[in-house]
């Protein structure tokens, strides 16, 4: 699935922040370049998947249908 850096079409950075001090959840903004590729709009739902390969963790985000 994730073979090499040749599959990367864009890279971006987000800062992780605690939104609610009473929760253990954290939030990160989907960068504009990623949002544009996914064609996300306000209110859209995205699905997150985490996987490992060669001792690295990768996260896949996809716009829900």
N, C-alpha and C positions, 0 to 999 in steps of 0.2 A: 504494500500500500504506500508507505512512505519510504522511498528508496534513497534518493540523493537530494542535494540542494538544488538540482536542476528542476525539481518540481515546484520550487518556491516562485510565486509570481509577484509577491510583495511582502515586505516586512514592516512591522510597526511596533511601537512600544506603548504600553498603558501602565498607569500607576494604580495599584490595588489599594482601596481605601475601605475602612470600616464605616458602613452607613448608619448602623444602629448600634449604640454602645451596649444594648441589652441582648444582642444577638452575636453568634459566632460567625455569621456570614460576612463575607467581604464583597465588594463590587469593583468592577473595572469597566471602563468605557470601551465600546467597540470602536477602534480607530476609524476615521473617515474613509481611509483607503480600503479597509476591509468591508465596511458597511456598503460602500459603493459597489464592490465586487458582488456582494450578496444581494444587493438592491433592497436593503432593509429600510423600512419607514417606521415612524413613531407608532408604537402599539404592536408591531410584528412580534412573533414568537420565534426564538432560535433554539435549536437543540445542540447540546454539548456532549461530546464523547471524548474520553481520555483513553489513550492506549500507550503501550510501551513497545519499544523496539531497540535492540542493542543497548539496553540499560538507560535509554532516554525516554522521557515522557512527552507525548505529543497530544495536543488537544485539537479536536475537530469541531468546528462550529458550522452549522448549516441552518439556513432559513427553513422554518417549518412550512409545510404545504398547507 
